[in-house]
Amino acid sequence: MHLVGYATALAGIALIKPAAVELSRLDLRMAEFSMLALLDSNEQVNQKSLGETLAISPPNLAVAIDRLVEKGFVRRERNERDRRQQLIRLTPTGQQRIREAVCVTRHAEEGVLSALSVAERATLIELLHRVIRNSRKTQREARKRVAHPRTTPKAGESANKGTCHEQHRS
């Protein structure tokens, strides 16, 4: 099947399984690793944006953050610019744990990625980052459309677009 999302999901599963085993030895779940990695590369992350970026529902996110706080990896802080927001920040212990976790994850990925050269791996990562950046852009544009919906189609646009099958037949 030549669907990028499907192939990416299968590749993700192949990469995540060995990484999850190694991360469990550091008392981390995959979602917690993702949270720590995101916090490590972004200074000003609030709870809402963390959940949206990682597609974690607010109740599940609150539980995950509570676990990370209990482990001493993160702390919650009030945003001084917007007191309604809570920023989530790595503690020194969390910074050390994410460094360890990145090392074991890199090692765990090695077997799965051994079929790719160093250059191919770099290209794969760059392509995936481009997809991620484009996805964020597309999501922002979709939110704007929802906020300001058009009631009529653009010039040259059909009001009835047909099914996926009909669109791709021609």
C-alpha positions as CSV (number, residue, x, y, z in Angstrom):
1,M,0.0,0.0,0.0
2,H,1.4,3.4,-1.0
3,L,0.0,5.6,1.7
4,V,2.6,7.7,3.5
5,G,0.6,7.7,6.8
6,Y,0.2,4.0,6.8
7,A,3.9,3.4,6.1
8,T,5.0,5.9,8.6
9,A,2.7,4.3,11.3
10,L,4.2,0.9,10.6
11,A,7.8,2.3,10.7
12,G,6.9,4.1,13.9
13,I,5.7,0.9,15.5
14,A,9.0,-0.8,14.5
15,L,11.0,2.0,16.0
16,I,8.9,2.5,19.1
17,K,8.8,-1.1,20.3
18,P,12.6,-1.5,21.1
19,A,12.8,2.1,22.3
20,A,9.9,1.5,24.8
21,V,11.7,-1.4,26.3
22,E,14.9,0.6,26.8
23,L,12.9,3.6,28.1
24,S,11.1,1.4,30.7
25,R,14.5,0.7,32.2
26,L,14.7,4.5,32.9
27,D,11.2,4.5,34.4
28,L,9.8,6.3,31.3
29,R,6.9,5.6,29.1
30,M,7.0,6.6,25.4
31,A,4.6,9.5,25.9
32,E,6.7,10.8,28.8
33,F,9.8,10.6,26.7
34,S,8.0,12.6,24.0
35,M,7.0,15.2,26.5
36,L,10.5,15.5,28.0
37,A,12.0,15.8,24.5
38,L,9.6,18.5,23.5
39,L,10.2,20.4,26.7
40,D,14.0,20.0,26.3
41,S,13.9,21.8,22.9
42,N,11.3,24.5,23.8
43,E,11.7,26.9,26.7
44,Q,8.1,28.4,26.7
45,V,5.7,25.4,26.6
46,N,2.4,25.7,28.3
47,Q,0.2,22.7,29.2
48,K,-2.3,23.4,26.4
49,S,0.3,23.6,23.6
50,L,2.1,20.5,25.0
51,G,-1.1,18.5,24.8
52,E,-2.0,19.8,21.3
53,T,1.4,19.1,19.9
54,L,1.5,15.6,21.2
55,A,-2.2,14.9,20.6
56,I,-2.8,14.1,24.3
57,S,-6.2,14.9,25.7
58,P,-6.3,17.3,28.7
59,P,-7.2,14.7,31.3
60,N,-4.5,12.3,30.2
61,L,-2.0,15.1,29.9
62,A,-2.7,16.2,33.5
63,V,-2.1,12.7,34.7
64,A,1.1,12.3,32.7
65,I,2.4,15.7,33.9
66,D,1.6,14.7,37.5
67,R,3.7,11.5,37.1
68,L,6.6,13.6,35.7
69,V,6.3,16.0,38.6
70,E,6.3,13.1,41.1
71,K,9.4,11.7,39.5
72,G,11.1,15.1,39.8
73,F,11.5,15.5,36.0
74,V,9.3,18.6,35.5
75,R,7.7,21.5,37.4
76,R,4.7,23.7,36.7
77,E,5.2,27.4,36.8
78,R,2.8,30.3,36.3
79,N,3.5,32.2,33.0
80,E,4.5,35.7,34.2
81,R,3.1,37.2,30.9
82,D,-0.2,35.4,31.2
83,R,-1.1,34.2,34.7
84,R,-3.8,32.0,33.4
85,Q,-1.3,29.7,31.8
86,Q,1.0,27.2,33.4
87,L,4.4,26.6,31.8
88,I,5.9,23.1,32.1
89,R,9.6,23.1,32.6
90,L,12.3,20.5,32.9
91,T,14.1,20.2,36.3
92,P,17.8,19.5,36.3
93,T,16.9,15.8,37.0
94,G,14.6,15.9,34.0
95,Q,17.3,17.4,31.8
96,Q,19.6,14.6,32.9
97,R,16.9,11.9,32.3
98,I,16.2,13.2,28.7
99,R,19.9,13.0,27.8
100,E,20.0,9.4,29.1
101,A,16.7,8.6,27.3
102,V,17.9,10.0,24.0
103,C,21.0,7.9,24.2
104,V,19.2,4.6,24.9
105,T,16.5,5.5,22.2
106,R,19.2,6.2,19.6
107,H,20.8,2.8,20.5
108,A,17.4,1.0,20.3
109,E,16.7,2.5,16.9
110,E,20.0,1.3,15.5
111,G,18.9,-2.2,14.6
112,V,15.7,-1.0,12.8
113,L,17.6,1.7,10.9
114,S,20.6,-0.3,10.0
115,A,19.3,-0.8,6.5
116,L,19.7,3.0,5.9
117,S,22.9,4.9,5.4
118,V,23.8,7.9,7.6
119,A,22.8,10.1,4.6
120,E,19.5,8.3,4.1
121,R,18.7,8.7,7.8
122,A,19.4,12.4,7.7
123,T,17.2,12.7,4.6
124,L,14.4,10.7,6.3
125,I,14.5,13.0,9.4
126,E,14.5,16.1,7.2
127,L,11.5,14.9,5.2
128,L,9.6,14.0,8.4
129,H,10.3,17.4,9.9
130,R,9.0,19.0,6.7
131,V,5.8,17.0,6.9
132,I,5.4,18.0,10.6
133,R,6.0,21.7,9.8
134,N,3.5,21.6,7.0
135,S,1.0,19.8,9.2
136,R,1.2,22.6,11.8
137,K,0.7,25.2,9.0
138,T,-2.3,23.3,7.6
139,Q,-3.8,23.0,11.1
140,R,-3.4,26.8,11.7
141,E,-5.1,27.5,8.4
142,A,-7.9,25.1,9.2
143,R,-8.5,26.8,12.5
144,K,-8.8,30.1,10.7
145,R,-11.3,28.7,8.2
146,V,-13.4,27.4,11.1
147,A,-13.3,30.8,12.7
148,H,-14.2,32.5,9.4
149,P,-16.1,29.9,7.2
150,R,-16.8,30.7,3.6
151,T,-20.4,30.0,2.6
152,T,-19.8,30.0,-1.2
153,P,-17.1,28.2,-3.2
154,K,-14.1,30.0,-4.7
155,A,-14.3,30.9,-8.4
156,G,-13.8,27.7,-10.4
157,E,-14.5,25.5,-7.3
158,S,-17.4,23.1,-7.4
159,A,-19.8,23.1,-4.5
160,N,-20.1,19.3,-4.9
161,K,-16.6,17.8,-4.9
162,G,-17.6,14.2,-5.3
163,T,-16.1,11.1,-3.6
164,C,-12.4,10.4,-3.3
165,H,-12.8,7.6,-5.9
166,E,-14.4,10.0,-8.4
167,Q,-11.8,12.7,-7.9
168,H,-8.9,10.4,-8.6
169,R,-10.4,8.5,-11.5
170,S,-9.8,11.2,-14.1
